[in-house]
């Protein structure tokens, strides 16, 4: 099931939800959005290795604006 299909299913659930279910969905979304994730030492090491490999490759990266534009286009 793709991302767009999942969104449609969620939208249908929300459209048909009673007050109790809407409250649960809101609580779940709030909890999900306010969690602070801590990266492990191993994850940080992998990020740093990936960064170092990228810099060593000499490839051109993307600006924040270019990255956001690309992501927004993919989500349309």
mmCIF file of the N, C-alpha and C atoms, coordinates in Angstrom:
data_MODEL
# 
_entry.id   MODEL 
# 
loop_
_atom_site.group_PDB 
_atom_site.id 
_atom_site.type_symbol 
_atom_site.label_atom_id 
_atom_site.label_alt_id 
_atom_site.label_comp_id 
_atom_site.label_asym_id 
_atom_site.label_entity_id 
_atom_site.label_seq_id 
_atom_site.pdbx_PDB_ins_code 
_atom_site.Cartn_x 
_atom_site.Cartn_y 
_atom_site.Cartn_z 
_atom_site.occupancy 
_atom_site.B_iso_or_equiv 
_atom_site.pdbx_formal_charge 
_atom_site.auth_seq_id 
_atom_site.auth_comp_id 
_atom_site.auth_asym_id 
_atom_site.auth_atom_id 
_atom_site.pdbx_PDB_model_num 
ATOM 1   N N  . UNK A 1 1  ? 0.847   -1.165 0.000  1.00 0.00 ? 1  UNK A N  1 
ATOM 2   C CA . UNK A 1 1  ? 0.000   0.000  0.000  1.00 0.00 ? 1  UNK A CA 1 
ATOM 3   C C  . UNK A 1 1  ? 0.895   1.232  0.000  1.00 0.00 ? 1  UNK A C  1 
ATOM 4   N N  . UNK A 1 2  ? 0.652   2.132  -0.915 1.00 0.00 ? 2  UNK A N  1 
ATOM 5   C CA . UNK A 1 2  ? 1.458   3.334  -1.042 1.00 0.00 ? 2  UNK A CA 1 
ATOM 6   C C  . UNK A 1 2  ? 1.031   4.431  -0.076 1.00 0.00 ? 2  UNK A C  1 
ATOM 7   N N  . UNK A 1 3  ? 1.855   5.464  -0.020 1.00 0.00 ? 3  UNK A N  1 
ATOM 8   C CA . UNK A 1 3  ? 1.616   6.592  0.868  1.00 0.00 ? 3  UNK A CA 1 
ATOM 9   C C  . UNK A 1 3  ? 0.276   7.257  0.591  1.00 0.00 ? 3  UNK A C  1 
ATOM 10  N N  . UNK A 1 4  ? -0.027  7.514  -0.669 1.00 0.00 ? 4  UNK A N  1 
ATOM 11  C CA . UNK A 1 4  ? -1.281  8.175  -1.026 1.00 0.00 ? 4  UNK A CA 1 
ATOM 12  C C  . UNK A 1 4  ? -2.485  7.325  -0.620 1.00 0.00 ? 4  UNK A C  1 
ATOM 13  N N  . UNK A 1 5  ? -2.379  6.018  -0.790 1.00 0.00 ? 5  UNK A N  1 
ATOM 14  C CA . UNK A 1 5  ? -3.474  5.121  -0.405 1.00 0.00 ? 5  UNK A CA 1 
ATOM 15  C C  . UNK A 1 5  ? -3.683  5.137  1.109  1.00 0.00 ? 5  UNK A C  1 
ATOM 16  N N  . UNK A 1 6  ? -2.596  5.147  1.851  1.00 0.00 ? 6  UNK A N  1 
ATOM 17  C CA . UNK A 1 6  ? -2.697  5.216  3.305  1.00 0.00 ? 6  UNK A CA 1 
ATOM 18  C C  . UNK A 1 6  ? -3.382  6.502  3.748  1.00 0.00 ? 6  UNK A C  1 
ATOM 19  N N  . UNK A 1 7  ? -3.021  7.607  3.098  1.00 0.00 ? 7  UNK A N  1 
ATOM 20  C CA . UNK A 1 7  ? -3.642  8.887  3.444  1.00 0.00 ? 7  UNK A CA 1 
ATOM 21  C C  . UNK A 1 7  ? -5.141  8.857  3.161  1.00 0.00 ? 7  UNK A C  1 
ATOM 22  N N  . UNK A 1 8  ? -5.529  8.254  2.057  1.00 0.00 ? 8  UNK A N  1 
ATOM 23  C CA . UNK A 1 8  ? -6.951  8.157  1.717  1.00 0.00 ? 8  UNK A CA 1 
ATOM 24  C C  . UNK A 1 8  ? -7.709  7.327  2.750  1.00 0.00 ? 8  UNK A C  1 
ATOM 25  N N  . UNK A 1 9  ? -7.100  6.229  3.196  1.00 0.00 ? 9  UNK A N  1 
ATOM 26  C CA . UNK A 1 9  ? -7.738  5.389  4.203  1.00 0.00 ? 9  UNK A CA 1 
ATOM 27  C C  . UNK A 1 9  ? -7.911  6.173  5.498  1.00 0.00 ? 9  UNK A C  1 
ATOM 28  N N  . UNK A 1 10 ? -6.866  6.884  5.908  1.00 0.00 ? 10 UNK A N  1 
ATOM 29  C CA . UNK A 1 10 ? -6.951  7.693  7.131  1.00 0.00 ? 10 UNK A CA 1 
ATOM 30  C C  . UNK A 1 10 ? -8.018  8.768  6.991  1.00 0.00 ? 10 UNK A C  1 
ATOM 31  N N  . UNK A 1 11 ? -8.071  9.420  5.840  1.00 0.00 ? 11 UNK A N  1 
ATOM 32  C CA . UNK A 1 11 ? -9.087  10.461 5.620  1.00 0.00 ? 11 UNK A CA 1 
ATOM 33  C C  . UNK A 1 11 ? -10.495 9.877  5.719  1.00 0.00 ? 11 UNK A C  1 
ATOM 34  N N  . UNK A 1 12 ? -10.699 8.689  5.199  1.00 0.00 ? 12 UNK A N  1 
ATOM 35  C CA . UNK A 1 12 ? -12.006 8.039  5.275  1.00 0.00 ? 12 UNK A CA 1 
ATOM 36  C C  . UNK A 1 12 ? -12.355 7.696  6.720  1.00 0.00 ? 12 UNK A C  1 
ATOM 37  N N  . UNK A 1 13 ? -11.371 7.220  7.468  1.00 0.00 ? 13 UNK A N  1 
ATOM 38  C CA . UNK A 1 13 ? -11.591 6.927  8.886  1.00 0.00 ? 13 UNK A CA 1 
ATOM 39  C C  . UNK A 1 13 ? -11.979 8.200  9.631  1.00 0.00 ? 13 UNK A C  1 
ATOM 40  N N  . UNK A 1 14 ? -11.268 9.284  9.367  1.00 0.00 ? 14 UNK A N  1 
ATOM 41  C CA . UNK A 1 14 ? -11.558 10.557 10.032 1.00 0.00 ? 14 UNK A CA 1 
ATOM 42  C C  . UNK A 1 14 ? -12.945 11.065 9.653  1.00 0.00 ? 14 UNK A C  1 
ATOM 43  N N  . UNK A 1 15 ? -13.301 10.952 8.380  1.00 0.00 ? 15 UNK A N  1 
ATOM 44  C CA . UNK A 1 15 ? -14.627 11.413 7.943  1.00 0.00 ? 15 UNK A CA 1 
ATOM 45  C C  . UNK A 1 15 ? -15.753 10.667 8.654  1.00 0.00 ? 15 UNK A C  1 
ATOM 46  N N  . UNK A 1 16 ? -15.541 9.398  8.961  1.00 0.00 ? 16 UNK A N  1 
ATOM 47  C CA . UNK A 1 16 ? -16.578 8.569  9.574  1.00 0.00 ? 16 UNK A CA 1 
ATOM 48  C C  . UNK A 1 16 ? -16.427 8.412  11.088 1.00 0.00 ? 16 UNK A C  1 
ATOM 49  N N  . UNK A 1 17 ? -15.453 9.095  11.679 1.00 0.00 ? 17 UNK A N  1 
ATOM 50  C CA . UNK A 1 17 ? -15.141 8.903  13.094 1.00 0.00 ? 17 UNK A CA 1 
ATOM 51  C C  . UNK A 1 17 ? -16.144 9.597  14.009 1.00 0.00 ? 17 UNK A C  1 
ATOM 52  N N  . UNK A 1 18 ? -16.351 8.980  15.178 1.00 0.00 ? 18 UNK A N  1 
ATOM 53  C CA . UNK A 1 18 ? -17.146 9.637  16.212 1.00 0.00 ? 18 UNK A CA 1 
ATOM 54  C C  . UNK A 1 18 ? -16.202 10.487 17.067 1.00 0.00 ? 18 UNK A C  1 
ATOM 55  N N  . UNK A 1 19 ? -16.740 11.163 18.059 1.00 0.00 ? 19 UNK A N  1 
ATOM 56  C CA . UNK A 1 19 ? -15.960 12.075 18.882 1.00 0.00 ? 19 UNK A CA 1 
ATOM 57  C C  . UNK A 1 19 ? -14.846 11.347 19.631 1.00 0.00 ? 19 UNK A C  1 
ATOM 58  N N  . UNK A 1 20 ? -15.120 10.162 20.129 1.00 0.00 ? 20 UNK A N  1 
ATOM 59  C CA . UNK A 1 20 ? -14.125 9.400  20.885 1.00 0.00 ? 20 UNK A CA 1 
ATOM 60  C C  . UNK A 1 20 ? -12.931 9.023  20.007 1.00 0.00 ? 20 UNK A C  1 
ATOM 61  N N  . UNK A 1 21 ? -13.208 8.530  18.797 1.00 0.00 ? 21 UNK A N  1 
ATOM 62  C CA . UNK A 1 21 ? -12.128 8.144  17.891 1.00 0.00 ? 21 UNK A CA 1 
ATOM 63  C C  . UNK A 1 21 ? -11.311 9.361  17.471 1.00 0.00 ? 21 UNK A C  1 
ATOM 64  N N  . UNK A 1 22 ? -11.975 10.481 17.196 1.00 0.00 ? 22 UNK A N  1 
ATOM 65  C CA . UNK A 1 22 ? -11.237 11.697 16.832 1.00 0.00 ? 22 UNK A CA 1 
ATOM 66  C C  . UNK A 1 22 ? -10.300 12.121 17.955 1.00 0.00 ? 22 UNK A C  1 
ATOM 67  N N  . UNK A 1 23 ? -10.769 12.014 19.198 1.00 0.00 ? 23 UNK A N  1 
ATOM 68  C CA . UNK A 1 23 ? -9.927  12.353 20.340 1.00 0.00 ? 23 UNK A CA 1 
ATOM 69  C C  . UNK A 1 23 ? -8.705  11.452 20.419 1.00 0.00 ? 23 UNK A C  1 
ATOM 70  N N  . UNK A 1 24 ? -8.902  10.161 20.156 1.00 0.00 ? 24 UNK A N  1 
ATOM 71  C CA . UNK A 1 24 ? -7.782  9.218  20.168 1.00 0.00 ? 24 UNK A CA 1 
ATOM 72  C C  . UNK A 1 24 ? -6.780  9.527  19.056 1.00 0.00 ? 24 UNK A C  1 
ATOM 73  N N  . UNK A 1 25 ? -7.281  9.836  17.884 1.00 0.00 ? 25 UNK A N  1 
ATOM 74  C CA . UNK A 1 25 ? -6.404  10.159 16.747 1.00 0.00 ? 25 UNK A CA 1 
ATOM 75  C C  . UNK A 1 25 ? -5.590  11.411 17.052 1.00 0.00 ? 25 UNK A C  1 
ATOM 76  N N  . UNK A 1 26 ? -6.243  12.414 17.615 1.00 0.00 ? 26 UNK A N  1 
ATOM 77  C CA . UNK A 1 26 ? -5.550  13.657 17.958 1.00 0.00 ? 26 UNK A CA 1 
ATOM 78  C C  . UNK A 1 26 ? -4.485  13.398 19.020 1.00 0.00 ? 26 UNK A C  1 
ATOM 79  N N  . UNK A 1 27 ? -4.835  12.626 20.043 1.00 0.00 ? 27 UNK A N  1 
ATOM 80  C CA . UNK A 1 27 ? -3.871  12.314 21.105 1.00 0.00 ? 27 UNK A CA 1 
ATOM 81  C C  . UNK A 1 27 ? -2.676  11.552 20.547 1.00 0.00 ? 27 UNK A C  1 
ATOM 82  N N  . UNK A 1 28 ? -2.928  10.592 19.679 1.00 0.00 ? 28 UNK A N  1 
ATOM 83  C CA . UNK A 1 28 ? -1.856  9.809  19.069 1.00 0.00 ? 28 UNK A CA 1 
ATOM 84  C C  . UNK A 1 28 ? -0.947  10.702 18.226 1.00 0.00 ? 28 UNK A C  1 
ATOM 85  N N  . UNK A 1 29 ? -1.545  11.558 17.417 1.00 0.00 ? 29 UNK A N  1 
ATOM 86  C CA . UNK A 1 29 ? -0.755  12.449 16.558 1.00 0.00 ? 29 UNK A CA 1 
ATOM 87  C C  . UNK A 1 29 ? 0.069   13.414 17.404 1.00 0.00 ? 29 UNK A C  1 
ATOM 88  N N  . UNK A 1 30 ? -0.516  13.946 18.461 1.00 0.00 ? 30 UNK A N  1 
ATOM 89  C CA . UNK A 1 30 ? 0.223   14.863 19.331 1.00 0.00 ? 30 UNK A CA 1 
ATOM 90  C C  . UNK A 1 30 ? 1.401   14.163 19.997 1.00 0.00 ? 30 UNK A C  1 
ATOM 91  N N  . UNK A 1 31 ? 1.181   12.965 20.477 1.00 0.00 ? 31 UNK A N  1 
ATOM 92  C CA . UNK A 1 31 ? 2.262   12.203 21.121 1.00 0.00 ? 31 UNK A CA 1 
ATOM 93  C C  . UNK A 1 31 ? 3.364   11.900 20.113 1.00 0.00 ? 31 UNK A C  1 
ATOM 94  N N  . UNK A 1 32 ? 2.986   11.490 18.916 1.00 0.00 ? 32 UNK A N  1 
ATOM 95  C CA . UNK A 1 32 ? 3.960   11.169 17.869 1.00 0.00 ? 32 UNK A CA 1 
ATOM 96  C C  . UNK A 1 32 ? 4.790   12.395 17.498 1.00 0.00 ? 32 UNK A C  1 
ATOM 97  N N  . UNK A 1 33 ? 4.137   13.531 17.358 1.00 0.00 ? 33 UNK A N  1 
ATOM 98  C CA . UNK A 1 33 ? 4.819   14.749 16.921 1.00 0.00 ? 33 UNK A CA 1 
ATOM 99  C C  . UNK A 1 33 ? 5.679   15.384 18.003 1.00 0.00 ? 33 UNK A C  1 
ATOM 100 N N  . UNK A 1 34 ? 5.462   15.055 19.260 1.00 0.00 ? 34 UNK A N  1 
ATOM 101 C CA . UNK A 1 34 ? 6.208   15.695 20.337 1.00 0.00 ? 34 UNK A CA 1 
ATOM 102 C C  . UNK A 1 34 ? 7.278   14.803 20.957 1.00 0.00 ? 34 UNK A C  1 
ATOM 103 N N  . UNK A 1 35 ? 7.475   13.637 20.402 1.00 0.00 ? 35 UNK A N  1 
ATOM 104 C CA . UNK A 1 35 ? 8.530   12.771 20.910 1.00 0.00 ? 35 UNK A CA 1 
ATOM 105 C C  . UNK A 1 35 ? 9.883   13.291 20.451 1.00 0.00 ? 35 UNK A C  1 
ATOM 106 N N  . UNK A 1 36 ? 10.840  13.203 21.335 1.00 0.00 ? 36 UNK A N  1 
ATOM 107 C CA . UNK A 1 36 ? 12.197  13.587 20.962 1.00 0.00 ? 36 UNK A CA 1 
ATOM 108 C C  . UNK A 1 36 ? 13.012  12.315 20.811 1.00 0.00 ? 36 UNK A C  1 
ATOM 109 N N  . UNK A 1 37 ? 13.505  12.087 19.608 1.00 0.00 ? 37 UNK A N  1 
ATOM 110 C CA . UNK A 1 37 ? 14.281  10.881 19.331 1.00 0.00 ? 37 UNK A CA 1 
ATOM 111 C C  . UNK A 1 37 ? 15.748  11.167 19.594 1.00 0.00 ? 37 UNK A C  1 
ATOM 112 N N  . UNK A 1 38 ? 16.389  10.264 20.279 1.00 0.00 ? 38 UNK A N  1 
ATOM 113 C CA . UNK A 1 38 ? 17.819  10.378 20.532 1.00 0.00 ? 38 UNK A CA 1 
ATOM 114 C C  . UNK A 1 38 ? 18.545  9.342  19.677 1.00 0.00 ? 38 UNK A C  1 
ATOM 115 N N  . UNK A 1 39 ? 19.481  9.815  18.851 1.00 0.00 ? 39 UNK A N  1 
ATOM 116 C CA . UNK A 1 39 ? 20.257  8.899  18.025 1.00 0.00 ? 39 UNK A CA 1 
ATOM 117 C C  . UNK A 1 39 ? 21.284  8.171  18.882 1.00 0.00 ? 39 UNK A C  1 
ATOM 118 N N  . UNK A 1 40 ? 21.498  6.902  18.572 1.00 0.00 ? 40 UNK A N  1 
ATOM 119 C CA . UNK A 1 40 ? 22.492  6.106  19.294 1.00 0.00 ? 40 UNK A CA 1 
ATOM 120 C C  . UNK A 1 40 ? 23.889  6.490  18.798 1.00 0.00 ? 40 UNK A C  1 
ATOM 121 N N  . UNK A 1 41 ? 24.883  6.091  19.560 1.00 0.00 ? 41 UNK A N  1 
ATOM 122 C CA . UNK A 1 41 ? 26.279  6.334  19.162 1.00 0.00 ? 41 UNK A CA 1 
ATOM 123 C C  . UNK A 1 41 ? 26.570  5.704  17.801 1.00 0.00 ? 41 UNK A C  1 
ATOM 124 N N  . UNK A 1 42 ? 26.022  4.500  17.585 1.00 0.00 ? 42 UNK A N  1 
ATOM 125 C CA . UNK A 1 42 ? 26.234  3.799  16.313 1.00 0.00 ? 42 UNK A CA 1 
ATOM 126 C C  . UNK A 1 42 ? 25.605  4.568  15.150 1.00 0.00 ? 42 UNK A C  1 
ATOM 127 N N  . UNK A 1 43 ? 24.389  5.091  15.359 1.00 0.00 ? 43 UNK A N  1 
ATOM 128 C CA . UNK A 1 43 ? 23.731  5.864  14.298 1.00 0.00 ? 43 UNK A CA 1 
ATOM 129 C C  . UNK A 1 43 ? 24.522  7.129  13.979 1.00 0.00 ? 43 UNK A C  1 
ATOM 130 N N  . UNK A 1 44 ? 24.986  7.810  15.008 1.00 0.00 ? 44 UNK A N  1 
ATOM 131 C CA . UNK A 1 44 ? 25.772  9.028  14.800 1.00 0.00 ? 44 UNK A CA 1 
ATOM 132 C C  . UNK A 1 44 ? 27.050  8.705  14.036 1.00 0.00 ? 44 UNK A C  1 
ATOM 133 N N  . UNK A 1 45 ? 27.690  7.605  14.396 1.00 0.00 ? 45 UNK A N  1 
ATOM 134 C CA . UNK A 1 45 ? 28.915  7.194  13.703 1.00 0.00 ? 45 UNK A CA 1 
ATOM 135 C C  . UNK A 1 45 ? 28.635  6.942  12.219 1.00 0.00 ? 45 UNK A C  1 
ATOM 136 N N  . UNK A 1 46 ? 27.513  6.269  11.912 1.00 0.00 ? 46 UNK A N  1 
ATOM 137 C CA . UNK A 1 46 ? 27.155  6.004  10.516 1.00 0.00 ? 46 UNK A CA 1 
ATOM 138 C C  . UNK A 1 46 ? 26.876  7.301  9.763  1.00 0.00 ? 46 UNK A C  1 
ATOM 139 N N  . UNK A 1 47 ? 26.186  8.256  10.414 1.00 0.00 ? 47 UNK A N  1 
ATOM 140 C CA . UNK A 1 47 ? 25.934  9.559  9.784  1.00 0.00 ? 47 UNK A CA 1 
ATOM 141 C C  . UNK A 1 47 ? 27.242  10.253 9.450  1.00 0.00 ? 47 UNK A C  1 
ATOM 142 N N  . UNK A 1 48 ? 28.158  10.232 10.401 1.00 0.00 ? 48 UNK A N  1 
ATOM 143 C CA . UNK A 1 48 ? 29.439  10.897 10.195 1.00 0.00 ? 48 UNK A CA 1 
ATOM 144 C C  . UNK A 1 48 ? 30.246  10.218 9.090  1.00 0.00 ? 48 UNK A C  1 
ATOM 145 N N  . UNK A 1 49 ? 30.233  8.889  9.047  1.00 0.00 ? 49 UNK A N  1 
ATOM 146 C CA . UNK A 1 49 ? 30.938  8.162  7.991  1.00 0.00 ? 49 UNK A CA 1 
ATOM 147 C C  . UNK A 1 49 ? 30.346  8.484  6.628  1.00 0.00 ? 49 UNK A C  1 
ATOM 148 N N  . UNK A 1 50 ? 29.020  8.524  6.563  1.00 0.00 ? 50 UNK A N  1 
ATOM 149 C CA . UNK A 1 50 ? 28.345  8.855  5.305  1.00 0.00 ? 50 UNK A CA 1 
ATOM 150 C C  . UNK A 1 50 ? 28.721  10.268 4.856  1.00 0.00 ? 50 UNK A C  1 
ATOM 151 N N  . UNK A 1 51 ? 28.715  11.212 5.807  1.00 0.00 ? 51 UNK A N  1 
ATOM 152 C CA . UNK A 1 51 ? 29.103  12.589 5.494  1.00 0.00 ? 51 UNK A CA 1 
ATOM 153 C C  . UNK A 1 51 ? 30.528  12.652 4.974  1.00 0.00 ? 51 UNK A C  1 
ATOM 154 N N  . UNK A 1 52 ? 31.446  11.971 5.666  1.00 0.00 ? 52 UNK A N  1 
ATOM 155 C CA . UNK A 1 52 ? 32.849  11.995 5.265  1.00 0.00 ? 52 UNK A CA 1 
ATOM 156 C C  . UNK A 1 52 ? 33.047  11.391 3.875  1.00 0.00 ? 52 UNK A C  1 
ATOM 157 N N  . UNK A 1 53 ? 32.346  10.299 3.589  1.00 0.00 ? 53 UNK A N  1 
ATOM 158 C CA . UNK A 1 53 ? 32.428  9.675  2.265  1.00 0.00 ? 53 UNK A CA 1 
ATOM 159 C C  . UNK A 1 53 ? 31.915  10.623 1.186  1.00 0.00 ? 53 UNK A C  1 
ATOM 160 N N  . UNK A 1 54 ? 30.828  11.328 1.502  1.00 0.00 ? 54 UNK A N  1 
ATOM 161 C CA . UNK A 1 54 ? 30.275  12.274 0.531  1.00 0.00 ? 54 UNK A CA 1 
ATOM 162 C C  . UNK A 1 54 ? 31.281  13.382 0.242  1.00 0.00 ? 54 UNK A C  1 
ATOM 163 N N  . UNK A 1 55 ? 31.848  13.965 1.286  1.00 0.00 ? 55 UNK A N  1 
ATOM 164 C CA . UNK A 1 55 ? 32.825  15.039 1.085  1.00 0.00 ? 55 UNK A CA 1 
ATOM 165 C C  . UNK A 1 55 ? 34.036  14.556 0.303  1.00 0.00 ? 55 UNK A C  1 
ATOM 166 N N  . UNK A 1 56 ? 34.481  13.347 0.583  1.00 0.00 ? 56 UNK A N  1 
ATOM 167 C CA . UNK A 1 56 ? 35.645  12.792 -0.103 1.00 0.00 ? 56 UNK A CA 1 
ATOM 168 C C  . UNK A 1 56 ? 35.364  12.498 -1.570 1.00 0.00 ? 56 UNK A C  1 
ATOM 169 N N  . UNK A 1 57 ? 34.092  12.277 -1.919 1.00 0.00 ? 57 UNK A N  1 
ATOM 170 C CA . UNK A 1 57 ? 33.741  11.937 -3.304 1.00 0.00 ? 57 UNK A CA 1 
ATOM 171 C C  . UNK A 1 57 ? 33.843  13.126 -4.246 1.00 0.00 ? 57 UNK A C  1 
ATOM 172 N N  . UNK A 1 58 ? 33.766  14.338 -3.706 1.00 0.00 ? 58 UNK A N  1 
ATOM 173 C CA . UNK A 1 58 ? 33.825  15.532 -4.546 1.00 0.00 ? 58 UNK A CA 1 
ATOM 174 C C  . UNK A 1 58 ? 32.522  15.867 -5.242 1.00 0.00 ? 58 UNK A C  1 
ATOM 175 N N  . UNK A 1 59 ? 31.462  15.106 -4.964 1.00 0.00 ? 59 UNK A N  1 
ATOM 176 C CA . UNK A 1 59 ? 30.164  15.373 -5.585 1.00 0.00 ? 59 UNK A CA 1 
ATOM 177 C C  . UNK A 1 59 ? 29.549  16.650 -5.024 1.00 0.00 ? 59 UNK A C  1 
ATOM 178 N N  . UNK A 1 60 ? 28.705  17.281 -5.862 1.00 0.00 ? 60 UNK A N  1 
ATOM 179 C CA . UNK A 1 60 ? 27.998  18.484 -5.432 1.00 0.00 ? 60 UNK A CA 1 
ATOM 180 C C  . UNK A 1 60 ? 26.739  18.058 -4.674 1.00 0.00 ? 60 UNK A C  1 
ATOM 181 N N  . UNK A 1 61 ? 26.476  18.714 -3.582 1.00 0.00 ? 61 UNK A N  1 
ATOM 182 C CA . UNK A 1 61 ? 25.258  18.443 -2.808 1.00 0.00 ? 61 UNK A CA 1 
ATOM 183 C C  . UNK A 1 61 ? 24.146  19.388 -3.229 1.00 0.00 ? 61 UNK A C  1 
ATOM 184 N N  . UNK A 1 62 ? 23.122  19.475 -2.408 1.00 0.00 ? 62 UNK A N  1 
ATOM 185 C CA . UNK A 1 62 ? 21.983  20.338 -2.673 1.00 0.00 ? 62 UNK A CA 1 
ATOM 186 C C  . UNK A 1 62 ? 21.811  21.328 -1.534 1.00 0.00 ? 62 UNK A C  1 
ATOM 187 N N  . UNK A 1 63 ? 21.325  22.512 -1.852 1.00 0.00 ? 63 UNK A N  1 
ATOM 188 C CA . UNK A 1 63 ? 21.006  23.467 -0.806 1.00 0.00 ? 63 UNK A CA 1 
ATOM 189 C C  . UNK A 1 63 ? 19.734  22.999 -0.105 1.00 0.00 ? 63 UNK A C  1 
ATOM 190 N N  . UNK A 1 64 ? 19.444  23.579 1.035  1.00 0.00 ? 64 UNK A N  1 
ATOM 191 C CA . UNK A 1 64 ? 18.215  23.246 1.758  1.00 0.00 ? 64 UNK A CA 1 
ATOM 192 C C  . UNK A 1 64 ? 17.014  23.533 0.870  1.00 0.00 ? 64 UNK A C  1 
ATOM 193 N N  . UNK A 1 65 ? 17.044  24.653 0.191  1.00 0.00 ? 65 UNK A N  1 
ATOM 194 C CA . UNK A 1 65 ? 15.930  25.042 -0.678 1.00 0.00 ? 65 UNK A CA 1 
ATOM 195 C C  . UNK A 1 65 ? 15.735  24.037 -1.808 1.00 0.00 ? 65 UNK A C  1 
ATOM 196 N N  . UNK A 1 66 ? 16.832  23.596 -2.427 1.00 0.00 ? 66 UNK A N  1 
ATOM 197 C CA . UNK A 1 66 ? 16.741  22.609 -3.502 1.00 0.00 ? 66 UNK A CA 1 
ATOM 198 C C  . UNK A 1 66 ? 16.182  21.284 -2.983 1.00 0.00 ? 66 UNK A C  1 
ATOM 199 N N  . UNK A 1 67 ? 16.624  20.886 -1.803 1.00 0.00 ? 67 UNK A N  1 
ATOM 200 C CA . UNK A 1 67 ? 16.145  19.632 -1.215 1.00 0.00 ? 67 UNK A CA 1 
ATOM 201 C C  . UNK A 1 67 ? 14.656  19.699 -0.916 1.00 0.00 ? 67 UNK A C  1 
ATOM 202 N N  . UNK A 1 68 ? 14.207  20.800 -0.302 1.00 0.00 ? 68 UNK A N  1 
ATOM 203 C CA . UNK A 1 68 ? 12.789  20.956 0.022  1.00 0.00 ? 68 UNK A CA 1 
ATOM 204 C C  . UNK A 1 68 ? 11.936  20.986 -1.239 1.00 0.00 ? 68 UNK A C  1 
ATOM 205 N N  . UNK A 1 69 ? 12.403  21.681 -2.266 1.00 0.00 ? 69 UNK A N  1 
ATOM 206 C CA . UNK A 1 69 ? 11.671  21.745 -3.521 1.00 0.00 ? 69 UNK A CA 1 
ATOM 207 C C  . UNK A 1 69 ? 11.519  20.349 -4.119 1.00 0.00 ? 69 UNK A C  1 
ATOM 208 N N  . UNK A 1 70 ? 12.597  19.577 -4.112 1.00 0.00 ? 70 UNK A N  1 
ATOM 209 C CA . UNK A 1 70 ? 12.566  18.221 -4.651 1.00 0.00 ? 70 UNK A CA 1 
ATOM 210 C C  . UNK A 1 70 ? 11.596  17.340 -3.869 1.00 0.00 ? 70 UNK A C  1 
ATOM 211 N N  . UNK A 1 71 ? 11.636  17.429 -2.543 1.00 0.00 ? 71 UNK A N  1 
ATOM 212 C CA . UNK A 1 71 ? 10.734  16.626 -1.717 1.00 0.00 ? 71 UNK A CA 1 
ATOM 213 C C  . UNK A 1 71 ? 9.272   16.999 -1.949 1.00 0.00 ? 71 UNK A C  1 
ATOM 214 N N  . UNK A 1 72 ? 9.002   18.305 -2.036 1.00 0.00 ? 72 UNK A N  1 
ATOM 215 C CA . UNK A 1 72 ? 7.622   18.752 -2.269 1.00 0.00 ? 72 UNK A CA 1 
ATOM 216 C C  . UNK A 1 72 ? 7.104   18.258 -3.614 1.00 0.00 ? 72 UNK A C  1 
ATOM 217 N N  . UNK A 1 73 ? 7.948   18.266 -4.624 1.00 0.00 ? 73 UNK A N  1 
ATOM 218 C CA . UNK A 1 73 ? 7.532   17.784 -5.946 1.00 0.00 ? 73 UNK A CA 1 
ATOM 219 C C  . UNK A 1 73 ? 7.236   16.297 -5.923 1.00 0.00 ? 73 UNK A C  1 
ATOM 220 N N  . UNK A 1 74 ? 8.003   15.535 -5.152 1.00 0.00 ? 74 UNK A N  1 
ATOM 221 C CA . UNK A 1 74 ? 7.788   14.090 -5.056 1.00 0.00 ? 74 UNK A CA 1 
ATOM 222 C C  . UNK A 1 74 ? 6.505   13.764 -4.296 1.00 0.00 ? 74 UNK A C  1 
ATOM 223 N N  . UNK A 1 75 ? 6.095   14.629 -3.379 1.00 0.00 ? 75 UNK A N  1 
ATOM 224 C CA . UNK A 1 75 ? 4.895   14.387 -2.578 1.00 0.00 ? 75 UNK A CA 1 
ATOM 225 C C  . UNK A 1 75 ? 3.601   14.787 -3.278 1.00 0.00 ? 75 UNK A C  1 
ATOM 226 N N  . UNK A 1 76 ? 3.704   15.495 -4.379 1.00 0.00 ? 76 UNK A N  1 
ATOM 227 C CA . UNK A 1 76 ? 2.486   15.933 -5.106 1.00 0.00 ? 76 UNK A CA 1 
ATOM 228 C C  . UNK A 1 76 ? 1.780   14.775 -5.728 1.00 0.00 ? 76 UNK A C  1 
# 
